[in-house]
């Protein structure tokens, strides 16, 4: 009798949110470099484990069954703005937000209940930050360093 390891995805708000965003990114069957950058930042911001990010990708591709019931609400009140801001920084890294990035951001914004005026304020604050600091580091590099040193 063979024993098979069963991979389980914990039912957490972060995993649910991340899976829905991966599904959004894969709607056109392609994850662009820009979408991948946003997903990497979000995984780090949300604290999604690397093994869980790979499992979410398998679920979104239809290789694994989805363990979640999407009728159930999840609460992401804590840190919603900082999570959205992190994704927006990643999207604005090249100063251009593609249609694919907008789709991800819009889905994330709706799931986190970020209003359009809040988005505008967050985007304005990001643009007010220097694109490159005095040490030559880009915003995205500063964000990645911050997330490494101070995980949310």
Secondary structure as a PSIPRED ss2 file (coil, helix, strand):
# PSIPRED VFORMAT (PSIPRED V4.0)

   1 X C   1.000  0.000  0.000
   2 X C   1.000  0.000  0.000
   3 X C   1.000  0.000  0.000
   4 X C   1.000  0.000  0.000
   5 X C   1.000  0.000  0.000
   6 X C   1.000  0.000  0.000
   7 X C   1.000  0.000  0.000
   8 X C   1.000  0.000  0.000
   9 X C   1.000  0.000  0.000
  10 X C   1.000  0.000  0.000
  11 X C   1.000  0.000  0.000
  12 X C   1.000  0.000  0.000
  13 X H   0.000  1.000  0.000
  14 X H   0.000  1.000  0.000
  15 X H   0.000  1.000  0.000
  16 X H   0.000  1.000  0.000
  17 X H   0.000  1.000  0.000
  18 X H   0.000  1.000  0.000
  19 X H   0.000  1.000  0.000
  20 X H   0.000  1.000  0.000
  21 X H   0.000  1.000  0.000
  22 X H   0.000  1.000  0.000
  23 X H   0.000  1.000  0.000
  24 X H   0.000  1.000  0.000
  25 X H   0.000  1.000  0.000
  26 X H   0.000  1.000  0.000
  27 X H   0.000  1.000  0.000
  28 X H   0.000  1.000  0.000
  29 X C   1.000  0.000  0.000
  30 X C   1.000  0.000  0.000
  31 X C   1.000  0.000  0.000
  32 X C   1.000  0.000  0.000
  33 X H   0.000  1.000  0.000
  34 X H   0.000  1.000  0.000
  35 X H   0.000  1.000  0.000
  36 X H   0.000  1.000  0.000
  37 X H   0.000  1.000  0.000
  38 X H   0.000  1.000  0.000
  39 X H   0.000  1.000  0.000
  40 X H   0.000  1.000  0.000
  41 X H   0.000  1.000  0.000
  42 X H   0.000  1.000  0.000
  43 X H   0.000  1.000  0.000
  44 X H   0.000  1.000  0.000
  45 X H   0.000  1.000  0.000
  46 X H   0.000  1.000  0.000
  47 X C   1.000  0.000  0.000
  48 X C   1.000  0.000  0.000
  49 X C   1.000  0.000  0.000
  50 X H   0.000  1.000  0.000
  51 X H   0.000  1.000  0.000
  52 X H   0.000  1.000  0.000
  53 X H   0.000  1.000  0.000
  54 X H   0.000  1.000  0.000
  55 X H   0.000  1.000  0.000
  56 X H   0.000  1.000  0.000
  57 X H   0.000  1.000  0.000
  58 X H   0.000  1.000  0.000
  59 X H   0.000  1.000  0.000
  60 X H   0.000  1.000  0.000
  61 X C   1.000  0.000  0.000
  62 X C   1.000  0.000  0.000
  63 X C   1.000  0.000  0.000
  64 X C   1.000  0.000  0.000
  65 X C   1.000  0.000  0.000
  66 X C   1.000  0.000  0.000
  67 X C   1.000  0.000  0.000
  68 X C   1.000  0.000  0.000
  69 X C   1.000  0.000  0.000
  70 X C   1.000  0.000  0.000
  71 X C   1.000  0.000  0.000
  72 X C   1.000  0.000  0.000
  73 X C   1.000  0.000  0.000
  74 X C   1.000  0.000  0.000
  75 X C   1.000  0.000  0.000
  76 X C   1.000  0.000  0.000
  77 X C   1.000  0.000  0.000
  78 X C   1.000  0.000  0.000
  79 X C   1.000  0.000  0.000
  80 X H   0.000  1.000  0.000
  81 X H   0.000  1.000  0.000
  82 X H   0.000  1.000  0.000
  83 X H   0.000  1.000  0.000
  84 X H   0.000  1.000  0.000
  85 X H   0.000  1.000  0.000
  86 X H   0.000  1.000  0.000
  87 X H   0.000  1.000  0.000
  88 X H   0.000  1.000  0.000
  89 X H   0.000  1.000  0.000
  90 X H   0.000  1.000  0.000
  91 X H   0.000  1.000  0.000
  92 X H   0.000  1.000  0.000
  93 X H   0.000  1.000  0.000
  94 X H   0.000  1.000  0.000
  95 X C   1.000  0.000  0.000
  96 X C   1.000  0.000  0.000
  97 X C   1.000  0.000  0.000
  98 X C   1.000  0.000  0.000
  99 X H   0.000  1.000  0.000
 100 X H   0.000  1.000  0.000
 101 X H   0.000  1.000  0.000
 102 X H   0.000  1.000  0.000
 103 X H   0.000  1.000  0.000
 104 X H   0.000  1.000  0.000
 105 X H   0.000  1.000  0.000
 106 X H   0.000  1.000  0.000
 107 X H   0.000  1.000  0.000
 108 X H   0.000  1.000  0.000
 109 X H   0.000  1.000  0.000
 110 X H   0.000  1.000  0.000
 111 X H   0.000  1.000  0.000
 112 X C   1.000  0.000  0.000
 113 X C   1.000  0.000  0.000
 114 X C   1.000  0.000  0.000
 115 X C   1.000  0.000  0.000
 116 X H   0.000  1.000  0.000
 117 X H   0.000  1.000  0.000
 118 X H   0.000  1.000  0.000
 119 X H   0.000  1.000  0.000
 120 X H   0.000  1.000  0.000
 121 X H   0.000  1.000  0.000
 122 X H   0.000  1.000  0.000
 123 X H   0.000  1.000  0.000
 124 X H   0.000  1.000  0.000
 125 X H   0.000  1.000  0.000
 126 X H   0.000  1.000  0.000
 127 X H   0.000  1.000  0.000
 128 X H   0.000  1.000  0.000
 129 X C   1.000  0.000  0.000
 130 X C   1.000  0.000  0.000
 131 X C   1.000  0.000  0.000
 132 X E   0.000  0.000  1.000
 133 X C   1.000  0.000  0.000
 134 X C   1.000  0.000  0.000
 135 X C   1.000  0.000  0.000
 136 X C   1.000  0.000  0.000
 137 X C   1.000  0.000  0.000
 138 X E   0.000  0.000  1.000
 139 X H   0.000  1.000  0.000
 140 X H   0.000  1.000  0.000
 141 X H   0.000  1.000  0.000
 142 X H   0.000  1.000  0.000
 143 X H   0.000  1.000  0.000
 144 X H   0.000  1.000  0.000
 145 X H   0.000  1.000  0.000
 146 X H   0.000  1.000  0.000
 147 X H   0.000  1.000  0.000
 148 X H   0.000  1.000  0.000
 149 X H   0.000  1.000  0.000
 150 X C   1.000  0.000  0.000
 151 X C   1.000  0.000  0.000
 152 X C   1.000  0.000  0.000
